[in-house]
Amino acid sequence: MLKGFFNVPTPVNEPILGYAPGSKERELLKAAIADARAEKIDIPMYIGGKEVHTDQKGKVTPPHDHQHLLAEYSKGNKDHVTQAIDAALAAKGSWENLSWEHRAAIFLKAADLIAGPYRYKLNAATMLGQSKNAYQAEIDSACELIDFLRFNVSYMSDIYKQQPPVSPKGSWNRVEQRPLEGFVFALTPFNFTAIAGNLPTSVAMMGNVVVWKPANTQIYAANVLMQIFREAGLPDGVINLVYVSGPDAGEVIFNHADFAGIHFTGSTGVFQDIWKTIGTNIHKYKTYPRIVGETGGKDFILVHGSAEAEASSTAIIRGAFEYQGQKCSAASRVYVAKSIWPKVKEFMLRDIATFKMGGTEDFSNFINAVIDENSFNKLTKFIDEAKQDASVEVITGGNYDKSKGYFIEPTVLVVQDPNYVTMSEELFGPVLTLFVYDDEKFDDILDTVDSTSIYALTGAVIAQDRYAIEKATQRLRNAAGNFYINDKCTGAVVGQQPFGGARGSGTNDKAGSMINLLRWVSPRTIKESFDPPKDYRYPFLAND
């Protein structure tokens, strides 16, 4: 229950550092990268505040330099999952009864630690462990996570302030926002350190306790996040970090009576399997679990004949190839009007030809490696099949090499069939598929965009014709949870564009907004009567 109200700092978006040559931040980040590469560390699990080491180890290597060993991490098993649940439940009573402003202070301090002394260490860990360039790491592991923490604290205070507007004379109505009854499972992806930090902390902020399992390919930065949370004063057992297989985690967690919810970002297939398992086991739980997930995307950019060609090209190549296309929001299918395509193509080929590809340690590299060998093999299979298809033209890229790192050239496929496999299936890499449509068939292409994919995460329309913009906005209202006009379809900012999509892309609970935090509380309404009646009889019972 709200024990008092204190104004929280008004959040503002964290300024993005530029890392230009000669800048202090560039020097500090390069030093942090060098320090990280110079030392092999042993990464523990964190259960009940204890660092847990096991004899079974996993390896952490940079995707762009897979022979270099950055760290080894301790692999866990079902017993460790049980221990994490027990530790969470043991911490639950004290944590949920801690005044909300003291919970808030912990996460505000964590934001300040990331903005200050940990900024370069966390960015370096993301650059090395997940092969992100300096700018992509800065907007992710520093700025977006700082924004999540600060804005969520503000949203939390707004939630607690919401009370019934009416209390009739002689009574008092109020609402208590209770944490969920049990523990929450946070299952986080490799591609955004900010997501890995937000999923457990947004839950914990509202008084819940968490078992957190990150993707194996994000463990290196997740370890730094736990160091930050602990230094910020997070009590033992509130967030427990384990490195276990998905089946081991699921076997224990989804059969536990105290399972209260899952906060998930990952693939649609995995999320749907989790949902089915929860449904099958629903009779085992004390409460109906909250199921919150952001999953896949097959995100589109629609270029109208009235669009400005160079702006269209920039939106396409940034949307498709920043972080090697490994964003849920990345542009992976593009529809361009025939009248403007020659100019758009010219600008695209001009700019893509200037891309440099290599390790993140060289700040002149715009393109880095895909996350691992499985991703590399999946993507190159699609590229090879496209090369053999007479109906597909590879206008740039198509080459790849995994001898040192998992490098794939940014590849653009132009297809004759708008239903070609790479127009509808999520690839999650630097492969863009483009279809050229007849200008007079704009209405038809809107139907195609809307129906081609099971996903509905992000999308964009680029046009100068306001009637075309309005038509696209209306006709594609269910095709994207985040819709952009005259911009790329990536880059949602906390406090500006809450993020999430529907259809096969998830539950659309909008990370970075009050909507998401409301999923992690269970309201109780309380009515108190100051002068309760002492006679059961109502006035209508009186005799005439």
HUJO-V654474 format. One line per field, one symbol per residue. ss: DSSP state (~ for helix, > for strand, _ for the rest). phi: phi as a letter, one per 20 degrees, with the letter a starting at -180 (. if undefined). burial: I if it has 24 or more other C-alpha atoms within 12 Angstrom, else O. A space follows every 50 residues. Layout:
BEGIN
ss->???
phi->???
burial->???
END
This chain:
BEGIN
ss->_______________________~~~~~~~~~~~~~~~__>>>_>>>__> >>____>>>>>>__>>>>>>>>>>___~~~~~~~~~~~~~~~~~~~___~ ~~~~~~~~~~~~~~~___~~~~~~~~~~~~___~~~~~~~~~~~~~~~~~ ~~~~~~~~~~~_________>>>>>>>>>___>>>>>>____~~~~~~~~ ~~~~~___>>>>>>_~~~~~~~~~~~~~~~~_______>>>____~~~~~ ~~~_____>>>>>>>__~~~~~~~~~~~~~_~~~_____>>>>>____>> >>>_____~~~~~~~~~~~~~~~~~_____>>>>>>>~~~~~~~~~~~~~ ~~____>_________>_____~~~~~~~~~~~~~~~____>>>>>___> >_____>>__>>>>>_____~~~~______>>>>>>>_~~~~~~~~~~~~ ~___>>_>>>>>___~~~~~~~~~~______>>>>_____________>_ _>>__>____>__~~~~~__>>>>>>>>>_________~~~___
phi->.ferccfegffcfffefelfgneffffffffffffffeceddeeecclne eddcfeddddcfgebfeeeeaccefdbgffffffffffffefgfffefgg fffgfffffgfffffdfdgffffffffefcldfgfffffefefffgfgff ffffffffffffcgfccggnbcdbcdeeffepcdddddeeecfffgefff ffffgenedcddcefgfcfgffffgfffffffoffgnfcddcdcfgffff gefedefefdrcdccrefffffffffffffegfeefcffedcbddebced cddefefeffffgffffffedfllmedgeffcccccfgfdggfffgffff fffefdcrfffefeeedceffafffgfffffffffffeefeddeeamnda adfdbeecfgcddddedfdggfecefdmaecddccedfgfdgffffffgf dfdfebecabccadfffffffffffdfdebfcdcdlbfecngdgndcgdq cdlfepelelgnbfgffffdccfcecdddecffdcffegfefff
burial->IIOOOOOOOOOOIIOIIOIOOOOOIIOIIIOIIOOIIOOOIIIIIIIIIO IIOOOOOIIIIIIIIIOOIIIIIIIIIOOIIIIIIIIIIIIIOOIIOIOI IIIIIIIIIIIIIIIOOIIIIIIIIIIIIIIIIIIIIIIIIIIIIIIIII IIIIIIIIIIOOOOOOOOOOOOOIIOIIIIIIIIIIIIIIIIIIIIIIII IIIIIIIIIIIIIIIIIIIIIIIIIIIIIIIIIIIIIIIIIIIIOIOOII OIIIIIIIIIIIIIIIIIOIIIOIIOOIOOIIOOIOOOIIIIIIIIIIII IIIIIIIIIIIIIIIIIIIIIIIIIIIIIIIIIIIIIIOIIOOIIOIIIO OIOOIOIIIIIIIOIIIIIIIIIOIIOIIIOIIOOIIOOOOIIIIIIIII OIOOIIIIIIIIIIIIIIOIIIIIIIIIIIIIIIIIIOIOOIOOIIOIII IIIIIIIIIIIIIOOOOIIOOIIOIIIIIIIIIIIIIIIIIIIIIOOIII IIIIIIIIIIIIIIIIIIIIIIOOOOOOOOOOOOOOOOOOOOOO
END
